[in-house]
Amino acid sequence: MLLKNIWRYLQSVWDRFCNRKTSAKSSSSTLDTAFVSLFGLEIKVTREIPINGPPYELTIVVPRAELRMNKKDGSQEIILSSITIAHSPRLTSQGMQGTPPAIPRKMAA
């Protein structure tokens, strides 16, 4: 078990090292990698982003991850709900079109 954990750690360090370089296709883009492992479910997102392009955000949301163990019969129940992965351009003030909506004022009583 200990050797397996050490092997996984070394593998993750190697993966991070390999992905910290520019893309083989183009020197004007970078590679980013995100990795999540929960109860045997593995999610890996690798993306290639142009250096001079708009900034992007990567969001991984796991609102509920639960492991229930029944002591009587030894059964296990794994609950993973609503896993969300979003890759979207970051909203900047220059990227907004038009004017922002006006904030309504309180009406006098």
Secondary structure as UniProt FT lines:
FT   HELIX           2..18
FT   TURN            27..28
FT   STRAND          29..38
FT   TURN            39..40
FT   STRAND          41..50
FT   TURN            51..52
FT   STRAND          56..61
FT   STRAND          64..69
FT   TURN            71..73
FT   STRAND          76..81
FT   STRAND          84..89
FT   TURN            93..95
//
